[in-house]
Amino acid sequence: MMKTTLAMLLLLLFVFSSKSSATDENGSVYHLNGDELRPGVEYYVVSAIWGAGGGGLYLGKGRNQTCPYDVVQEKPALPVTFSPVDTKGGVIHEPTDLNISFIPPGPTACSQSTVWKVDSYDESRREWFVATGGVEGDPQALSSLFKIKGAGGLLYELAFCPSVCESCRKYLCSEIGRYSSGFDPLIRLVLSDNELPFVFIKAGNEVLKQVVHV
């Protein structure tokens, strides 16, 4: 089943990468069905690295086992929604400032929101971690503004570089990659020069959903 699912995924990547390349003059972002991402619709964000480096994104325990949650790479994934700061139009474009929110199946142990944000600098680990507890719908909440950047075909990268902040664009613009430590079982997302490519899978797609759980 795994080999069949991966073969189907590779076929979809080939077919729809051609489609997206031919029709992407407006900078739209596409999921693996070949359709454009839309605000408020639930999607899985899944690493384009398969095998041991694979998995989708999930709510993980904070670094000190406290709230808020961090954004981690895990199996299975949790769906997210994207909310552009500029609400004009019905599709997601790159590289538009947007909020990203996890959609958990029920109440969580942390009272903070599930909106992503770049957390305060972690002095002990020397990293800027991507956590939750962010603010949605406020263009001045800079730490909660992310972007999607094309990486070829239906592959994308996530980045932090708020358009409304000149100093952020100068000093803090960065892609999002992974952080792991021998003392921590979780793979956490951080601002990094080693960007991590992702694909988007629309929640409810039963065929592609298998890829999230391999």
Phi and psi restraints in degrees (value plus and minus 20) as a CYANA .aco file:
   2 MET   PHI     -82.7   -42.7
   2 MET   PSI     -65.2   -25.2
   3 LYS   PHI     -83.0   -43.0
   3 LYS   PSI     -60.2   -20.2
   4 THR   PHI     -83.6   -43.6
   4 THR   PSI     -63.5   -23.5
   5 THR   PHI     -84.1   -44.1
   5 THR   PSI     -64.2   -24.2
   6 LEU   PHI     -85.9   -45.9
   6 LEU   PSI     -57.0   -17.0
   7 ALA   PHI     -83.9   -43.9
   7 ALA   PSI     -60.9   -20.9
   8 MET   PHI     -84.3   -44.3
   8 MET   PSI     -59.2   -19.2
   9 LEU   PHI     -83.0   -43.0
   9 LEU   PSI     -65.6   -25.6
  10 LEU   PHI     -82.0   -42.0
  10 LEU   PSI     -58.1   -18.1
  11 LEU   PHI     -83.9   -43.9
  11 LEU   PSI     -62.9   -22.9
  12 LEU   PHI     -83.3   -43.3
  12 LEU   PSI     -62.1   -22.1
  13 LEU   PHI     -78.9   -38.9
  13 LEU   PSI     -61.5   -21.5
  14 PHE   PHI     -87.0   -47.0
  14 PHE   PSI     -67.2   -27.2
  15 VAL   PHI     -86.7   -46.7
  15 VAL   PSI     -68.8   -28.8
  16 PHE   PHI    -102.4   -62.4
  16 PHE   PSI     -39.1     0.9
  17 SER   PHI     -86.0   -46.0
  17 SER   PSI     -55.7   -15.7
  18 SER   PHI     -85.4   -45.4
  18 SER   PSI     -62.1   -22.1
  19 LYS   PHI     -83.5   -43.5
  19 LYS   PSI     -67.2   -27.2
  20 SER   PHI     -87.3   -47.3
  20 SER   PSI     -57.0   -17.0
  21 SER   PHI     -84.9   -44.9
  21 SER   PSI     -53.3   -13.3
  22 ALA   PHI    -100.9   -60.9
  22 ALA   PSI     -42.2    -2.2
  23 THR   PHI    -142.4  -102.4
  23 THR   PSI       0.0    40.0
  24 ASP   PHI    -123.5   -83.5
  24 ASP   PSI       8.4    48.4
  25 GLU   PHI     -82.0   -42.0
  25 GLU   PSI     -47.4    -7.4
  26 ASN   PHI    -110.4   -70.4
  26 ASN   PSI     -15.0    25.0
  27 GLY   PHI      53.0    93.0
  27 GLY   PSI       4.0    44.0
  28 SER   PHI     -88.5   -48.5
  28 SER   PSI     133.5   173.5
  29 VAL   PHI    -122.9   -82.9
  29 VAL   PSI     117.7   157.7
  30 TYR   PHI    -138.3   -98.3
  30 TYR   PSI     126.3   166.3
  31 HIS   PHI    -118.5   -78.5
  31 HIS   PSI     157.6   197.6
  32 LEU   PHI     -89.1   -49.1
  32 LEU   PSI     -33.3     6.7
  33 ASN   PHI     -92.0   -52.0
  33 ASN   PSI     -32.8     7.2
  34 GLY   PHI      71.8   111.8
  34 GLY   PSI     -15.2    24.8
  35 ASP   PHI    -123.4   -83.4
  35 ASP   PSI     142.1   182.1
  36 GLU   PHI     -93.8   -53.8
  36 GLU   PSI     125.2   165.2
  37 LEU   PHI     -87.6   -47.6
  37 LEU   PSI     123.0   163.0
  38 ARG   PHI    -146.9  -106.9
  38 ARG   PSI     124.6   164.6
  39 PRO   PHI     -80.2   -40.2
  39 PRO   PSI     121.8   161.8
  40 GLY   PHI      60.8   100.8
  40 GLY   PSI     -29.8    10.2
  41 VAL   PHI    -107.9   -67.9
  41 VAL   PSI     123.3   163.3
  42 GLU   PHI    -105.5   -65.5
  42 GLU   PSI     113.8   153.8
  43 TYR   PHI    -156.0  -116.0
  43 TYR   PSI     132.4   172.4
  44 TYR   PHI    -112.3   -72.3
  44 TYR   PSI     117.4   157.4
  45 VAL   PHI    -123.9   -83.9
  45 VAL   PSI      92.4   132.4
  46 VAL   PHI    -141.6  -101.6
  46 VAL   PSI     114.9   154.9
  47 SER   PHI     -78.5   -38.5
  47 SER   PSI     116.6   156.6
  48 ALA   PHI    -101.0   -61.0
  48 ALA   PSI     -19.5    20.5
  49 ILE   PHI    -113.2   -73.2
  49 ILE   PSI      99.4   139.4
  50 TRP   PHI    -113.1   -73.1
  50 TRP   PSI     158.3   198.3
  51 GLY   PHI      53.5    93.5
  51 GLY   PSI    -156.9  -116.9
  52 ALA   PHI     -83.9   -43.9
  52 ALA   PSI     -45.2    -5.2
  53 GLY   PHI    -113.1   -73.1
  53 GLY   PSI     -12.0    28.0
  54 GLY   PHI    -108.6   -68.6
  54 GLY   PSI    -198.1  -158.1
  55 GLY   PHI     104.2   144.2
  55 GLY   PSI     137.8   177.8
  56 GLY   PHI    -115.7   -75.7
  56 GLY   PSI    -190.5  -150.5
  57 LEU   PHI    -122.3   -82.3
  57 LEU   PSI     127.2   167.2
  58 TYR   PHI    -170.6  -130.6
  58 TYR   PSI     145.6   185.6
  59 LEU   PHI    -102.4   -62.4
  59 LEU   PSI      96.5   136.5
  60 GLY   PHI    -132.9   -92.9
  60 GLY   PSI     134.1   174.1
  61 LYS   PHI     -76.9   -36.9
  61 LYS   PSI     125.3   165.3
  62 GLY   PHI     -79.1   -39.1
  62 GLY   PSI     139.5   179.5
  63 ARG   PHI     -77.9   -37.9
  63 ARG   PSI     -50.9   -10.9
  64 ASN   PHI    -126.7   -86.7
  64 ASN   PSI       7.5    47.5
  65 GLN   PHI      39.7    79.7
  65 GLN   PSI      10.7    50.7
  66 THR   PHI    -147.4  -107.4
  66 THR   PSI     152.7   192.7
  67 CYS   PHI    -101.2   -61.2
  67 CYS   PSI     134.7   174.7
  68 PRO   PHI    -100.5   -60.5
  68 PRO   PSI     152.4   192.4
  69 TYR   PHI     -90.6   -50.6
  69 TYR   PSI     134.9   174.9
  70 ASP   PHI    -117.1   -77.1
  70 ASP   PSI     142.1   182.1
  71 VAL   PHI    -109.0   -69.0
  71 VAL   PSI      99.5   139.5
  72 VAL   PHI    -145.0  -105.0
  72 VAL   PSI     141.6   181.6
  73 GLN   PHI    -116.5   -76.5
  73 GLN   PSI     102.1   142.1
  74 GLU   PHI    -171.5  -131.5
  74 GLU   PSI     147.3   187.3
  75 LYS   PHI    -145.0  -105.0
  75 LYS   PSI     110.6   150.6
  76 PRO   PHI     -97.0   -57.0
  76 PRO   PSI     155.0   195.0
  77 ALA   PHI    -113.6   -73.6
  77 ALA   PSI     141.7   181.7
  78 LEU   PHI    -125.4   -85.4
  78 LEU   PSI     121.9   161.9
  79 PRO   PHI     -91.8   -51.8
  79 PRO   PSI     136.3   176.3
  80 VAL   PHI    -147.8  -107.8
  80 VAL   PSI     144.0   184.0
  81 THR   PHI    -141.7  -101.7
  81 THR   PSI     133.3   173.3
  82 PHE   PHI    -133.4   -93.4
  82 PHE   PSI     114.3   154.3
  83 SER   PHI    -149.5  -109.5
  83 SER   PSI      80.6   120.6
  84 PRO   PHI     -85.6   -45.6
  84 PRO   PSI     123.8   163.8
  85 VAL   PHI     -85.0   -45.0
  85 VAL   PSI     -60.6   -20.6
  86 ASP   PHI    -106.5   -66.5
  86 ASP   PSI      87.5   127.5
  87 THR   PHI    -104.5   -64.5
  87 THR   PSI     -16.7    23.3
  88 LYS   PHI     -90.6   -50.6
  88 LYS   PSI     116.7   156.7
  89 GLY   PHI      66.9   106.9
  89 GLY   PSI     140.7   180.7
  90 GLY   PHI    -129.5   -89.5
  90 GLY   PSI      -5.2    34.8
  91 VAL   PHI    -153.5  -113.5
  91 VAL   PSI     143.6   183.6
  92 ILE   PHI    -110.4   -70.4
  92 ILE   PSI     110.5   150.5
  93 HIS   PHI    -134.2   -94.2
  93 HIS   PSI     137.3   177.3
  94 GLU   PHI    -128.2   -88.2
  94 GLU   PSI     123.6   163.6
  95 PRO   PHI    -123.0   -83.0
  95 PRO   PSI      63.5   103.5
  96 THR   PHI    -105.4   -65.4
  96 THR   PSI     120.7   160.7
  97 ASP   PHI     -83.0   -43.0
  97 ASP   PSI     111.2   151.2
  98 LEU   PHI    -171.2  -131.2
  98 LEU   PSI     139.3   179.3
  99 ASN   PHI    -117.7   -77.7
  99 ASN   PSI     126.8   166.8
 100 ILE   PHI    -142.6  -102.6
 100 ILE   PSI     110.3   150.3
 101 SER   PHI    -150.3  -110.3
 101 SER   PSI     113.3   153.3
 102 PHE   PHI     -91.9   -51.9
 102 PHE   PSI     128.5   168.5
 103 ILE   PHI    -137.8   -97.8
 103 ILE   PSI      68.3   108.3
 104 PRO   PHI     -92.3   -52.3
 104 PRO   PSI     137.5   177.5
 105 PRO   PHI     -91.5   -51.5
 105 PRO   PSI     -34.1     5.9
 106 GLY   PHI    -185.9  -145.9
 106 GLY   PSI    -190.8  -150.8
 107 PRO   PHI     -78.4   -38.4
 107 PRO   PSI     126.9   166.9
 108 THR   PHI    -127.3   -87.3
 108 THR   PSI     147.1   187.1
 109 ALA   PHI     -92.9   -52.9
 109 ALA   PSI     -39.8     0.2
 110 CYS   PHI    -118.1   -78.1
 110 CYS   PSI     121.2   161.2
 111 SER   PHI    -103.3   -63.3
 111 SER   PSI     -33.1     6.9
 112 GLN   PHI     -89.8   -49.8
 112 GLN   PSI     141.6   181.6
 113 SER   PHI     -86.3   -46.3
 113 SER   PSI     144.0   184.0
 114 THR   PHI    -119.1   -79.1
 114 THR   PSI      -3.0    37.0
 115 VAL   PHI     -95.8   -55.8
 115 VAL   PSI     114.9   154.9
 116 TRP   PHI     -89.5   -49.5
 116 TRP   PSI     131.3   171.3
 117 LYS   PHI    -174.2  -134.2
 117 LYS   PSI     140.3   180.3
 118 VAL   PHI    -106.2   -66.2
 118 VAL   PSI      99.4   139.4
 119 ASP   PHI     -95.6   -55.6
 119 ASP   PSI     149.4   189.4
 120 SER   PHI     -79.6   -39.6
 120 SER   PSI     132.9   172.9
 121 TYR   PHI     -78.6   -38.6
 121 TYR   PSI     108.8   148.8
 122 ASP   PHI    -109.1   -69.1
 122 ASP   PSI      83.3   123.3
 123 GLU   PHI     -83.8   -43.8
 123 GLU   PSI     -59.7   -19.7
 124 SER   PHI     -89.1   -49.1
 124 SER   PSI     -53.3   -13.3
 125 ARG   PHI    -122.9   -82.9
 125 ARG   PSI     -29.0    11.0
 126 ARG   PHI      36.9    76.9
 126 ARG   PSI      28.0    68.0
 127 GLU   PHI    -162.4  -122.4
 127 GLU   PSI     133.6   173.6
 128 TRP   PHI    -120.0   -80.0
 128 TRP   PSI      86.7   126.7
 129 PHE   PHI    -108.8   -68.8
 129 PHE   PSI     130.4   170.4
 130 VAL   PHI    -112.4   -72.4
 130 VAL   PSI      98.1   138.1
 131 ALA   PHI    -141.6  -101.6
 131 ALA   PSI    -193.2  -153.2
 132 THR   PHI    -131.5   -91.5
 132 THR   PSI    -196.4  -156.4
 133 GLY   PHI      74.8   114.8
 133 GLY   PSI      -4.7    35.3
 134 GLY   PHI     -99.4   -59.4
 134 GLY   PSI    -196.7  -156.7
 135 VAL   PHI    -136.7   -96.7
 135 VAL   PSI     113.0   153.0
 136 GLU   PHI    -123.7   -83.7
 136 GLU   PSI     118.5   158.5
 137 GLY   PHI      66.5   106.5
 137 GLY   PSI     -15.5    24.5
 138 ASP   PHI    -135.1   -95.1
 138 ASP   PSI      88.3   128.3
 139 PRO   PHI     -86.0   -46.0
 139 PRO   PSI     -32.6     7.4
 140 GLN   PHI    -110.5   -70.5
 140 GLN   PSI     -29.0    11.0
 141 ALA   PHI    -102.2   -62.2
 141 ALA   PSI      57.5    97.5
 142 LEU   PHI     -80.3   -40.3
 142 LEU   PSI     -56.8   -16.8
 143 SER   PHI     -88.0   -48.0
 143 SER   PSI     -31.9     8.1
 144 SER   PHI    -122.0   -82.0
 144 SER   PSI     -10.9    29.1
 145 LEU   PHI    -121.4   -81.4
 145 LEU   PSI      99.1   139.1
 146 PHE   PHI    -141.5  -101.5
 146 PHE   PSI     150.9   190.9
 147 LYS   PHI    -157.2  -117.2
 147 LYS   PSI     135.9   175.9
 148 ILE   PHI    -130.1   -90.1
 148 ILE   PSI     110.2   150.2
 149 LYS   PHI    -142.7  -102.7
 149 LYS   PSI     115.2   155.2
 150 GLY   PHI     -87.3   -47.3
 150 GLY   PSI     121.4   161.4
 151 ALA   PHI    -145.7  -105.7
 151 ALA   PSI      -1.8    38.2
 152 GLY   PHI      86.8   126.8
 152 GLY   PSI     104.7   144.7
 153 GLY   PHI      40.9    80.9
 153 GLY   PSI    -146.6  -106.6
 154 LEU   PHI    -121.3   -81.3
 154 LEU   PSI      -1.0    39.0
 155 LEU   PHI    -114.4   -74.4
 155 LEU   PSI     120.0   160.0
 156 TYR   PHI    -157.5  -117.5
 156 TYR   PSI     139.5   179.5
 157 GLU   PHI    -141.0  -101.0
 157 GLU   PSI     132.5   172.5
 158 LEU   PHI    -122.2   -82.2
 158 LEU   PSI     125.3   165.3
 159 ALA   PHI    -163.9  -123.9
 159 ALA   PSI     140.5   180.5
 160 PHE   PHI    -139.0   -99.0
 160 PHE   PSI      95.1   135.1
 161 CYS   PHI    -188.2  -148.2
 161 CYS   PSI      54.8    94.8
 162 PRO   PHI     -77.5   -37.5
 162 PRO   PSI     106.0   146.0
 163 SER   PHI     -85.7   -45.7
 163 SER   PSI     -47.8    -7.8
 164 VAL   PHI    -103.6   -63.6
 164 VAL   PSI     -20.4    19.6
 165 CYS   PHI    -140.4  -100.4
 165 CYS   PSI      85.2   125.2
 166 GLU   PHI     -83.7   -43.7
 166 GLU   PSI     -63.4   -23.4
 167 SER   PHI     -88.3   -48.3
 167 SER   PSI     -52.1   -12.1
 168 CYS   PHI     -84.3   -44.3
 168 CYS   PSI     -62.3   -22.3
 169 ARG   PHI     -85.4   -45.4
 169 ARG   PSI     -47.7    -7.7
 170 LYS   PHI    -103.8   -63.8
 170 LYS   PSI     -58.6   -18.6
 171 TYR   PHI    -135.4   -95.4
 171 TYR   PSI     -45.7    -5.7
 172 LEU   PHI    -138.4   -98.4
 172 LEU   PSI     -20.8    19.2
 173 CYS   PHI     -80.7   -40.7
 173 CYS   PSI     108.5   148.5
 174 SER   PHI    -180.1  -140.1
 174 SER   PSI     130.0   170.0
 175 GLU   PHI     -96.4   -56.4
 175 GLU   PSI     150.5   190.5
 176 ILE   PHI    -129.1   -89.1
 176 ILE   PSI     108.4   148.4
 177 GLY   PHI    -149.5  -109.5
 177 GLY   PSI    -178.8  -138.8
 178 ARG   PHI    -135.6   -95.6
 178 ARG   PSI     130.5   170.5
 179 TYR   PHI    -149.8  -109.8
 179 TYR   PSI     111.3   151.3
 180 SER   PHI    -159.4  -119.4
 180 SER   PSI     132.7   172.7
 181 SER   PHI    -160.5  -120.5
 181 SER   PSI     129.1   169.1
 182 GLY   PHI     -83.9   -43.9
 182 GLY   PSI     -37.4     2.6
 183 PHE   PHI    -115.8   -75.8
 183 PHE   PSI     -19.9    20.1
 184 ASP   PHI    -152.7  -112.7
 184 ASP   PSI     101.8   141.8
 185 PRO   PHI     -95.2   -55.2
 185 PRO   PSI     -32.5     7.5
 186 LEU   PHI    -116.3   -76.3
 186 LEU   PSI     125.5   165.5
 187 ILE   PHI    -115.6   -75.6
 187 ILE   PSI      94.6   134.6
 188 ARG   PHI    -126.1   -86.1
 188 ARG   PSI     133.1   173.1
 189 LEU   PHI    -108.5   -68.5
 189 LEU   PSI     119.7   159.7
 190 VAL   PHI    -161.5  -121.5
 190 VAL   PSI     144.7   184.7
 191 LEU   PHI     -91.1   -51.1
 191 LEU   PSI     111.6   151.6
 192 SER   PHI    -176.3  -136.3
 192 SER   PSI     133.9   173.9
 193 ASP   PHI    -101.2   -61.2
 193 ASP   PSI     -36.6     3.4
 194 ASN   PHI    -117.2   -77.2
 194 ASN   PSI      62.6   102.6
 195 GLU   PHI     -86.8   -46.8
 195 GLU   PSI     134.2   174.2
 196 LEU   PHI    -133.9   -93.9
 196 LEU   PSI     101.0   141.0
 197 PRO   PHI     -97.3   -57.3
 197 PRO   PSI     122.6   162.6
 198 PHE   PHI    -147.1  -107.1
 198 PHE   PSI     140.6   180.6
 199 VAL   PHI    -143.2  -103.2
 199 VAL   PSI     138.5   178.5
 200 PHE   PHI    -132.1   -92.1
 200 PHE   PSI     113.2   153.2
 201 ILE   PHI    -142.0  -102.0
 201 ILE   PSI     104.3   144.3
 202 LYS   PHI     -87.0   -47.0
 202 LYS   PSI     109.7   149.7
 203 ALA   PHI     -81.7   -41.7
 203 ALA   PSI     119.1   159.1
 204 GLY   PHI      80.3   120.3
 204 GLY   PSI     -31.5     8.5
 205 ASN   PHI    -100.7   -60.7
 205 ASN   PSI      84.0   124.0
 206 GLU   PHI     -88.5   -48.5
 206 GLU   PSI     -51.5   -11.5
 207 VAL   PHI     -90.8   -50.8
 207 VAL   PSI     -72.9   -32.9
 208 LEU   PHI     -92.9   -52.9
 208 LEU   PSI     -42.0    -2.0
 209 LYS   PHI     -80.1   -40.1
 209 LYS   PSI     -48.0    -8.0
 210 GLN   PHI     -81.2   -41.2
 210 GLN   PSI     -50.3   -10.3
 211 VAL   PHI     -84.6   -44.6
 211 VAL   PSI     -54.2   -14.2
 212 VAL   PHI     -85.3   -45.3
 212 VAL   PSI     -48.4    -8.4
 213 HIS   PHI    -123.9   -83.9
 213 HIS   PSI     -13.7    26.3
